[in-house]
């Protein structure tokens, strides 16, 4: 809704959306109210006021639920019988006979009926966010304008996490913290529900003052320049309280002897401490920047530009001079299509451009100062309050600086029937802030520090074409192609232990090792299966070996296989749009090429310990000669120590991750019959997302984008939108 005149105009908008997930325990809804007001109280002065309020509610099961998400699970697991009655599922990581007989059957029952427990846990998160902003623009002179901006955001986020006594997870927790003897059973956590109430408040403020200079003279010269300063402050505080023995009907709870050392499952699994999980935390980060930018153009053909800024933050270097870092850039462009020698009816636009400069990156998770964690409960041995160092001081922490060359060509021809751009860039980050292994005698195995220098190179290409353009029909195509590869040119960390850089299935671990891709896929070399036993074989000191401990723990970087990048080197999309009268049909095909992934297979250890199976079990080695047709090891009980650790990170499981997907299709209808009503741009649309995979390089039918997770389902949407 809009209204007003030249001196005052305002608009209001409201929105509400509700989303239901594929589980009945999940839902999300959001309400948004927004107001924008513009004032022109005096000549040359414009004031813009904005206020937005958003409230959302996200409801999930506190214990993750979903297809293939239980511990002992398989695709054909039945949750109900033929009549719809809930069935018990053996999803507890303890032997059923042990569960039935431990403590003489006096513990809480371990029975798990998933359908009966859908409403026995929840994690409800609400967000109440208020965003206010004000901007002022005053034209001081015909060529000089003053701009001021201030914005404030406050978000209050309460979260309630609850496990009822009706959930097997809560009963299992209580059973594990129980002791018993011939006289009775002692529950060290009170029998009842578990409740965690968390309150978090996030605040941010941002202000900017800027002078704009725009002047043109003699019809040939134009100068555009800005200068100003800005600040930003981000803060957060959180407090959480945990209650045991909670009764939701009477809002009561019971006390716990926090800090006390108690037997774990009556000492069968050792001992543990009763920990108070209540927390209090707060932080504040501040940033200040000073900036200026100028561009000079001659005849609107030749342009030179320059910018300089200084950014400072309270999280870098202890010394004041180290908190800030200057950054700059230079650029030039040439509008070739404005030259007489290129003026023709074919070329509409042809522009060359180039820039070079430095900017900076910040990582809010690290600081130059030591960060100390104060425990909210006494130490289980001393009974005293204590603190521990979460991260040590790093007075040498520096800004991550990124030097970048960029060369581009923009073009348009045939009356814009064909247009696009091509860019080539060289990106060289220095003092990369990333996690790295450090000398363990420091008391830390890894820290987030300045860990190396990189060299990234890439090409971006975009092409738009209008293939057919008639009065009532048109066909347009958009092609996007990108290439990007980032190599490590220098590493500040001398650590060549291979296991520190070998990531699990679906994980993405940085490999700051000179000469490698920043995200390389490293695996243990594979030497096939033992012809006699079907056991997996690796390489130790150049020889075929089954010394799995030596393979996993003693291998160096030079001993493992490097399969190249884990992230796509080539990626892009191909979209086509068809318009016929009031109808529009579009579809998008996306592709990712040139990278590798490691897939999941049958894991001997996981099958024995947790009952987790895999279809590759049918392909396992069973008889001599099978090693010629399969790389799946024989099933062994007991499992050979570290053999599964080796196999799941071996080259036998590496495949190409290249694939082409049909991303989406959309059909919309602009409703002409509603033109007489007080509505504008009325449109009815249907949308389908995640349609299918058109081609995949690996033969296993695995989607590399999701690792061990279930791929996103195909989704369908119907909608109507309009403006009043």
C-alpha positions in Angstrom: 0.0 0.0 0.0 1.4 3.4 -1.0 0.3 7.0 -0.6 1.4 10.5 -0.2 2.7 13.5 -2.3 5.9 15.4 -3.1 6.6 16.4 0.5 5.7 13.1 2.2 5.1 9.6 0.8 4.9 6.3 2.6 4.4 2.6 1.9 3.4 -0.3 4.0 3.8 -4.0 3.2 2.9 -7.2 5.0 3.8 -10.8 4.3 3.2 -14.2 5.8 4.5 -17.5 4.7 4.1 -21.0 6.2 6.2 -24.0 5.2 5.6 -27.6 6.2 8.6 -30.0 6.0 8.4 -33.7 5.0 8.0 -34.6 8.7 5.0 -33.7 10.8 7.3 -32.6 13.6 8.8 -29.8 11.4 7.2 -26.5 10.4 8.3 -22.9 9.8 6.2 -19.7 9.6 7.2 -16.1 9.2 5.4 -12.7 9.5 6.9 -9.5 8.1 5.7 -5.9 8.4 7.5 -3.1 6.6 7.2 0.6 6.3 9.2 3.0 4.2 8.7 6.8 4.4 10.3 9.6 2.4 10.3 13.2 3.5 11.2 16.3 1.6 10.9 19.0 4.3 13.0 21.7 2.6 14.6 22.2 -0.8 17.5 19.8 -1.7 16.9 17.7 1.5 15.5 14.1 1.3 15.1 12.0 4.4 14.3 8.2 4.1 13.0 6.3 7.1 12.6 2.5 7.2 11.2 0.1 9.8 10.9 -3.6 9.4 9.6 -6.2 11.9 10.0 -9.9 11.3 8.8 -12.7 13.5 9.4 -16.3 12.7 8.9 -19.7 14.4 10.8 -22.8 13.5 9.7 -26.1 15.0 11.9 -29.3 14.8 12.3 -32.5 16.6 15.1 -32.1 19.2 16.2 -35.6 18.2 16.9 -35.5 14.5 14.3 -37.6 12.6 13.9 -38.5 9.0 14.6 -41.1 6.4 17.8 -43.2 7.1 18.6 -41.0 10.2 18.3 -43.6 13.0 21.3 -45.5 14.3 20.4 -49.0 13.2 18.6 -48.2 10.0 18.1 -49.7 6.5 16.0 -48.5 3.6 13.2 -51.1 4.1 12.9 -50.5 7.8 9.2 -50.9 8.8 7.7 -48.4 11.3 4.2 -49.8 11.3 2.4 -53.1 10.6 -0.3 -53.7 8.0 -2.9 -52.1 10.3 -0.8 -49.0 10.9 0.1 -50.0 14.5 3.6 -48.6 15.5 6.4 -51.2 15.5 9.4 -51.3 17.8 12.7 -50.5 16.1 16.1 -51.8 17.3 17.9 -48.5 17.1 19.8 -48.4 20.4 23.5 -49.1 20.2 23.4 -51.8 22.9 22.7 -55.5 22.5 19.0 -56.3 23.1 19.7 -59.1 25.5 22.0 -56.8 27.6 19.3 -54.1 27.6 16.7 -56.5 28.9 18.8 -58.0 31.7 21.0 -55.2 32.9 20.3 -54.1 36.5 17.9 -57.0 36.7 15.4 -55.2 34.5 15.0 -52.3 37.0 16.1 -49.5 34.6 13.7 -47.5 32.5 12.6 -49.4 29.4 14.7 -49.1 26.3 11.9 -49.8 23.9 11.8 -47.6 20.8 8.6 -47.0 18.8 9.5 -44.1 16.5 5.9 -43.4 15.5 4.8 -43.1 19.2 7.7 -40.7 20.0 7.2 -38.1 17.2 5.9 -35.6 19.7 8.1 -36.5 22.6 10.9 -34.1 21.8 11.0 -30.6 20.2 13.3 -27.7 19.5 11.3 -24.6 19.0 13.2 -21.4 17.9 11.6 -18.0 17.5 13.2 -14.9 16.0 11.8 -11.4 16.7 13.8 -9.0 14.6 13.5 -5.2 14.4 15.4 -3.3 11.8 15.4 0.5 11.6 17.3 2.7 9.2 17.4 6.4 8.4 19.2 8.1 5.5 19.7 11.8 4.8 20.7 13.2 1.4 21.4 17.0 1.1 22.4 18.7 -2.2 24.9 21.3 -0.9 26.0 22.5 -4.3 25.0 21.4 -7.9 28.0 19.1 -7.9 28.3 18.2 -4.2 25.9 16.0 -2.2 26.1 15.0 1.5 24.8 11.5 2.4 24.4 10.1 5.9 23.1 6.7 6.9 22.4 4.9 10.2 20.9 1.5 10.7 20.1 -0.5 13.8 19.1 -4.2 14.1 18.0 -6.1 17.1 17.1 -9.8 17.0 15.8 -11.7 20.0 16.0 -15.4 19.6 14.6 -17.7 22.3 15.1 -21.4 21.8 13.4 -24.2 23.8 14.9 -27.7 23.6 12.9 -30.4 25.3 13.2 -34.2 25.7 10.2 -35.9 27.3 10.5 -39.0 29.5 8.4 -40.6 26.7 11.4 -40.4 24.3 13.9 -43.3 24.4 16.8 -40.8 24.2 15.8 -39.3 27.5 15.3 -42.7 29.1 18.6 -43.9 27.7 20.4 -40.8 29.2 18.9 -41.5 32.6 19.8 -45.2 32.5 23.4 -44.4 31.6 23.7 -42.1 34.7 22.4 -44.8 37.0 24.0 -46.9 39.7 22.4 -50.0 41.3 23.1 -52.8 43.8 21.1 -55.5 45.5 19.1 -53.0 47.5 18.0 -50.6 44.8 18.6 -48.3 41.9 19.9 -44.7 42.1 19.2 -42.3 39.3 21.9 -39.5 39.5 19.8 -37.4 37.2 16.2 -37.1 38.4 13.6 -39.1 36.5 11.5 -36.8 34.4 11.9 -34.5 31.3 14.9 -32.5 30.2 14.5 -28.8 29.3 17.0 -26.2 28.0 15.8 -22.6 27.8 18.2 -20.4 25.7 17.9 -16.7 25.2 20.1 -14.9 22.6 20.1 -11.3 21.6 22.0 -10.1 18.6 22.5 -6.4 17.9 24.2 -4.5 15.1 24.7 -0.9 14.3 26.1 0.7 11.2 26.7 4.3 10.3 28.1 6.0 7.2 28.8 9.6 6.2 29.7 10.3 2.6 30.4 13.2 0.3 29.6 12.8 -3.4 31.1 15.0 -6.1 29.8 14.8 -9.7 30.8 17.3 -12.3 30.9 17.5 -16.1 32.5 20.3 -18.1 33.2 21.3 -21.7 31.1 18.4 -22.8 34.2 16.1 -22.7 35.2 15.7 -19.1 33.4 14.1 -16.2 34.6 13.5 -12.6 32.8 11.4 -10.1 34.2 11.1 -6.6 33.2 10.0 -3.1 34.9 10.1 0.3 33.6 9.2 3.7 33.8 7.0 6.7 31.7 4.2 8.2 31.6 2.2 11.4 30.0 -1.1 12.3 29.4 -2.8 15.6 28.1 -6.3 16.1 27.3 -7.8 19.5 25.7 -10.8 20.9 24.8 -12.1 24.4 23.3 -15.4 25.4 22.1 -17.1 28.5 20.8 -20.7 28.8 19.4 -22.6 31.7 19.1 -26.4 31.9 16.5 -28.2 34.0 16.3 -31.9 34.9 13.3 -33.8 36.3 11.1 -31.2 34.6 7.4 -31.6 34.8 5.6 -29.5 32.0 2.2 -29.8 33.8 3.3 -28.3 37.1 6.4 -26.3 35.8 8.6 -27.9 38.4 12.1 -29.4 38.2 14.5 -31.1 40.6 18.1 -30.3 41.7 21.2 -32.1 40.6 24.6 -32.5 42.4 26.6 -30.9 39.7 30.3 -31.6 39.7 29.8 -35.0 41.4 31.7 -38.0 39.9 29.3 -40.9 39.4 29.6 -44.4 37.8 28.5 -44.5 34.1 26.1 -47.4 33.6 27.0 -48.6 37.1 30.7 -48.5 36.2 30.4 -50.8 33.2 31.3 -47.8 31.0 33.6 -46.1 33.5 32.6 -43.0 35.3 31.5 -39.5 34.4 30.7 -36.2 36.0 27.3 -34.5 36.4 27.9 -31.4 34.3 25.8 -28.2 34.5 25.2 -27.4 30.8 23.9 -23.9 31.6 25.9 -21.2 29.7 26.5 -17.4 29.6 28.3 -15.8 26.7 28.8 -12.4 25.1 31.0 -10.8 22.5 31.3 -7.5 20.7 33.2 -6.8 17.4 33.8 -3.3 16.1 34.9 -2.1 12.6 35.9 1.3 11.3 36.6 2.2 7.7 37.7 5.3 5.8 37.3 5.4 2.1 37.5 7.4 -1.1 36.9 6.7 -4.8 37.3 8.7 -7.9 36.7 8.1 -11.6 37.6 10.5 -14.5 36.1 10.0 -17.9 37.0 11.7 -21.2 34.4 11.8 -23.9 32.7 9.0 -22.1 35.2 6.7 -23.8 38.3 6.6 -21.6 37.9 6.2 -17.9 40.5 6.0 -15.1 39.5 5.1 -11.6 41.2 4.8 -8.2 40.1 3.9 -4.7 41.7 3.8 -1.3 40.3 2.8 2.1 41.5 1.8 5.5 39.7 -0.9 7.5 40.3 -1.5 11.2 38.9 -4.0 13.6 39.3 -4.8 17.3 40.1 -8.5 16.6 43.4 -8.0 14.9 46.9 -7.3 16.3 47.4 -6.1 19.9 49.3 -3.0 18.7 47.0 -0.2 17.5 48.9 0.1 14.2 48.2 -3.6 13.5 44.4 -3.2 13.9 44.0 -1.3 10.6 45.1 -2.1 7.1 45.1 0.1 4.0 43.6 -1.2 0.8 43.5 0.3 -2.7 42.7 -0.3 -6.3 43.3 1.2 -9.8 41.2 0.7 -12.9 40.8 1.8 -16.5 38.2 1.2 -19.2 37.9 1.9 -22.9 34.6 2.2 -24.7 35.7 0.9 -28.1 32.1 1.1 -29.6 32.3 4.9 -29.2 35.3 5.1 -31.6 34.6 6.0 -35.2 36.5 3.0 -36.5 34.0 0.7 -34.8 30.8 2.5 -35.3 28.5 0.3 -37.3 25.0 -1.3 -37.1 26.3 -4.6 -35.9 28.1 -3.6 -32.6 26.0 -1.8 -30.0 28.6 -2.0 -27.2 32.2 -3.1 -26.9 34.1 -2.1 -23.7 37.5 -3.2 -22.4 38.2 -2.8 -18.7 41.0 -3.7 -16.3 41.5 -3.3 -12.5 44.1 -4.2 -10.0 44.0 -3.7 -6.2 44.0 -5.1 -2.7 41.1 -5.8 -0.3 40.9 -7.6 3.0 39.0 -10.4 4.6 38.1 -10.8 8.3 37.5 -13.9 10.3 35.3 -13.2 13.4 36.2 -16.6 15.0 39.7 -15.6 15.9 41.4 -12.7 17.8 44.8 -11.4 18.7 43.9 -11.7 22.4 43.6 -14.9 24.5 40.1 -16.2 24.8 39.4 -17.9 28.1 36.4 -20.1 28.8 35.0 -19.9 32.3 33.3 -23.1 33.3 29.8 -22.7 34.7 30.2 -25.7 37.0 33.0 -26.7 39.4 35.7 -29.1 38.3 34.7 -32.7 39.0 38.0 -33.4 40.9 38.7 -30.2 42.8 35.1 -29.0 43.3 36.4 -25.5 42.5 35.5 -23.1 39.7 38.0 -23.2 36.9 38.8 -21.7 33.5 40.6 -23.0 30.4 42.2 -21.3 27.5 40.0 -21.7 24.4 42.5 -20.1 22.1 45.9 -18.6 23.0 47.1 -15.1 22.2 48.2 -14.4 18.7 49.6 -10.9 18.6 51.0 -11.5 15.1 47.5 -12.1 13.7 47.2 -10.1 10.5 44.5 -9.1 8.0 44.0 -11.6 5.2 45.0 -9.4 2.1 43.8 -10.3 -1.4 45.5 -8.9 -4.4 43.4 -9.1 -7.6 43.9 -8.5 -11.3 40.7 -8.4 -13.3 40.4 -8.1 -17.1 37.0 -7.8 -18.8 35.2 -7.4 -22.0 31.5 -6.3 -22.3 29.8 -6.6 -25.6 26.4 -6.2 -27.2 25.5 -6.5 -30.9 22.7 -6.9 -33.4 20.5 -4.5 -31.4 21.1 -6.4 -28.2 20.1 -9.7 -29.7 23.5 -11.0 -28.5 25.2 -9.7 -25.4 27.5 -10.8 -22.6 30.8 -10.4 -20.8 34.0 -12.3 -20.4 36.4 -11.9 -17.5 39.7 -13.3 -16.6 41.1 -12.7 -13.1 44.1 -13.6 -10.9 43.4 -13.6 -7.2 46.3 -13.8 -4.8 45.4 -14.0 -1.1 48.2 -13.5 1.4 48.2 -14.4 5.0 45.2 -16.7 4.6 43.4 -17.2 7.9 42.6 -20.9 8.2 42.8 -23.8 10.6 46.3 -25.4 10.7 48.1 -28.0 12.7 50.6 -26.6 15.2 53.3 -27.9 17.5 51.3 -29.9 20.2 53.7 -28.7 22.9 51.9 -25.4 22.7 48.9 -27.2 24.3 46.9 -27.1 21.1 46.8 -29.5 18.2 45.4 -27.0 15.7 44.7 -23.3 15.6 43.1 -20.8 13.2 46.1 -18.6 12.2 47.6 -16.9 9.2 48.6 -20.1 7.4 49.7 -19.4 3.8 49.5 -17.6 0.4 47.3 -18.6 -2.5 47.1 -18.1 -6.2 43.6 -18.3 -7.7 42.9 -18.0 -11.4 39.6 -18.1 -13.2 37.4 -17.2 -16.1 33.8 -16.1 -16.1 31.8 -16.0 -19.3 28.2 -15.0 -19.7 26.2 -15.0 -23.0 22.7 -13.7 -23.5 20.9 -14.3 -26.8 17.5 -13.5 -28.1 17.0 -16.4 -30.6 13.5 -15.5 -31.7 11.7 -12.3 -31.2 8.2 -12.0 -32.7 5.2 -9.9 -31.6 3.6 -12.7 -29.6 6.5 -15.2 -29.2 10.1 -15.0 -28.1 12.9 -17.4 -27.1 15.8 -16.2 -25.0 18.9 -18.1 -23.8 21.3 -17.4 -21.0 24.6 -19.3 -20.8 27.0 -19.0 -17.8 30.4 -20.7 -17.7 33.0 -20.3 -14.9 36.4 -21.8 -14.3 38.2 -21.3 -11.0 41.3 -23.0 -9.5 43.1 -22.0 -6.3 46.6 -23.3 -5.6 48.7 -22.9 -2.5 51.9 -21.0 -3.3 53.3 -20.8 0.2 52.5 -22.6 3.5 53.5 -21.2 6.9 52.9 -24.5 8.6 55.3 -27.4 8.3 53.2 -30.4 9.0 53.4 -33.4 6.7 51.4 -35.9 8.6 48.9 -37.2 6.1 46.0 -38.0 8.4 45.7 -34.3 9.2 44.6 -33.5 5.7 42.5 -36.6 4.8 38.8 -35.7 5.2 35.9 -38.0 5.6 33.1 -38.7 3.2 31.3 -35.5 2.3 33.7 -33.3 4.3 35.7 -30.4 2.8 39.1 -30.0 4.5 41.5 -27.3 3.5 45.0 -28.6 2.4 47.4 -25.6 2.8 50.3 -27.5 1.3 52.5 -25.9 -1.3 51.7 -26.8 -4.9 48.3 -28.4 -4.1 44.8 -27.2 -4.7 43.5 -25.5 -1.6 40.8 -28.2 -1.3 42.6 -31.3 -2.5 41.3 -34.9 -2.2 44.0 -36.9 -0.5 43.6 -40.6 0.1 45.7 -43.6 1.2 47.0 -45.6 -1.9 45.1 -48.7 -2.7 46.8 -52.1 -3.4 43.7 -54.2 -3.9 42.4 -57.1 -1.8 44.4 -60.0 -0.4 43.7 -62.9 -2.8 43.6 -65.3 0.2 41.5 -63.4 2.7 39.9 -60.5 1.0 41.5 -58.1 3.4 42.2 -54.5 2.1 45.8 -53.8 1.3 47.7 -50.5 1.2 51.3 -49.3 0.7 53.9 -48.9 3.4 57.4 -47.7 2.3 56.7 -48.8 -1.3 55.5 -52.3 -0.4 52.1 -53.9 -0.3 51.0 -54.0 3.4 48.2 -54.8 5.8 49.9 -52.8 8.6 46.8 -50.6 8.9 48.2 -48.6 12.0 51.3 -47.7 10.0 49.2 -46.7 7.0 46.8 -44.5 8.9 49.1 -43.0 11.5 52.6 -43.0 9.9 51.9 -42.0 6.3 53.3 -38.6 5.2 52.0 -36.3 2.6 54.4 -37.7 0.0 53.0 -41.2 0.6 49.3 -40.5 -0.2 47.5 -40.1 -3.5 46.4 -36.6 -4.6 43.3 -36.8 -6.8 43.0 -33.1 -7.4 40.3 -30.7 -6.4 37.3 -31.6 -4.2 35.5 -28.5 -5.4 34.3 -28.0 -9.0 36.8 -26.4 -11.4 34.2 -25.8 -14.1 30.6 -24.8 -13.3 27.7 -22.8 -14.7 24.2 -22.9 -16.0 22.1 -22.9 -19.2 18.7 -21.3 -19.0 16.1 -21.0 -21.8 13.0 -18.7 -21.5 10.0 -18.9 -23.9 7.2 -16.3 -24.0 3.9 -16.8 -25.9 1.4 -14.0 -25.4 0.7 -14.0 -21.6 2.5 -17.3 -20.9 6.2 -17.7 -19.9 8.1 -21.0 -19.7 11.7 -21.3 -18.5 14.0 -24.1 -17.4 17.5 -24.2 -16.0 20.3 -26.8 -16.4 23.3 -26.6 -14.2 26.6 -28.4 -14.4 29.7 -29.0 -12.2 32.8 -30.6 -13.7 36.4 -31.4 -13.1 36.4 -32.5 -9.4 36.5 -35.7 -7.4 34.8 -37.2 -4.3 35.1 -40.2 -2.1 31.9 -42.3 -1.8 30.5 -44.4 1.0 30.7 -48.2 0.9 30.3 -51.1 3.3 32.1 -50.3 6.5 33.0 -53.4 8.5 33.5 -51.5 11.8 30.3 -49.5 11.5 28.3 -52.7 10.8 29.7 -54.5 13.9 29.6 -51.5 16.3 26.4 -49.8 15.2 24.6 -52.1 12.8 24.9 -49.7 9.9 24.9 -51.5 6.6 25.4 -50.7 2.9 24.3 -52.1 -0.4 28.0 -52.8 -1.2 27.8 -55.7 1.2 26.5 -57.8 -1.7 29.7 -57.0 -3.6 32.1 -58.0 -0.8 34.9 -60.5 -1.4 33.8 -64.0 -0.5 36.0 -66.5 -2.4 39.5 -66.4 -3.9 39.3 -64.8 -7.3 36.7 -62.2 -6.2 39.5 -59.7 -5.8 39.5 -59.5 -9.6 35.9 -58.1 -9.8 35.5 -56.1 -6.5 37.2 -53.7 -4.2 34.8 -54.3 -1.3 36.7 -56.2 1.5 35.5 -59.4 3.0 33.3 -59.2 6.1 35.5 -59.9 9.2 34.6 -60.5 12.8 36.2 -59.2 14.9 37.2 -56.2 12.8 41.0 -55.8 12.2 42.1 -52.7 14.0 42.2 -49.6 11.8 41.3 -51.6 8.7 38.0 -49.7 8.2 39.8 -46.4 8.9 42.1 -47.2 6.0 39.4 -48.5 3.6 37.0 -45.6 4.1 39.8 -43.1 3.2 41.4 -45.2 0.4 41.7 -44.5 -3.3 39.4 -47.5 -4.0 36.4 -45.2 -3.2 37.4 -42.2 -5.3 35.2 -41.3 -8.3 34.6 -38.3 -10.6 32.1 -35.9 -9.1 31.2 -34.3 -12.5 27.5 -34.1 -13.2 24.8 -32.2 -15.1 21.4 -31.5 -13.5 18.1 -30.3 -14.6 17.6 -27.7 -11.8 14.1 -26.3 -12.3 11.3 -25.5 -14.6 8.7 -22.7 -14.3 5.5 -21.8 -16.0 3.7 -18.6 -15.4 0.6 -16.9 -16.7 0.1 -13.1 -16.7 -3.6 -12.7 -16.0 -5.0 -10.1 -18.4 -8.6 -10.4 -17.2 -7.6 -8.8 -13.9 -6.4 -5.5 -15.5 -9.8 -3.9 -14.7 -9.4 -4.6 -11.0 -7.4 -2.5 -8.6 -4.4 -4.8 -8.9 -1.3 -4.8 -11.1 1.0 -7.5 -12.5 -1.3 -10.4 -11.4 0.5 -13.6 -12.2 -0.2 -17.3 -11.6 2.8 -19.6 -11.6 3.9 -23.2 -11.1 7.5 -24.2 -10.2 9.3 -27.5 -10.0 12.8 -27.7 -8.4 15.4 -30.5 -8.3 14.0 -32.3 -11.3 16.6 -34.9 -12.2 20.2 -35.6 -13.0 20.8 -35.7 -16.8 24.3 -37.1 -16.6 26.7 -38.3 -13.9 30.3 -39.4 -14.3 30.3 -41.9 -11.5 28.8 -45.4 -12.1 27.4 -45.8 -8.6 24.4 -43.4 -8.9 25.7 -41.3 -6.0 25.0 -37.6 -5.9 28.4 -36.0 -4.9 26.7 -32.8 -3.7 25.3 -34.5 -0.6 27.9 -37.0 0.6 26.2 -39.3 3.1 23.0 -37.2 3.3 19.8 -37.9 1.4 19.6 -35.7 -1.8 17.1 -32.9 -1.9 13.7 -34.1 -2.9 11.9 -32.8 -6.0 9.6 -29.9 -4.9 6.5 -28.5 -6.5 5.1 -25.0 -6.0 2.0 -23.2 -7.0 1.7 -19.5 -6.4 -0.1 -16.2 -7.2 1.3 -12.7 -6.8 0.2 -9.2 -7.6 0.7 -5.7 -6.5 -2.0 -3.1 -5.5 
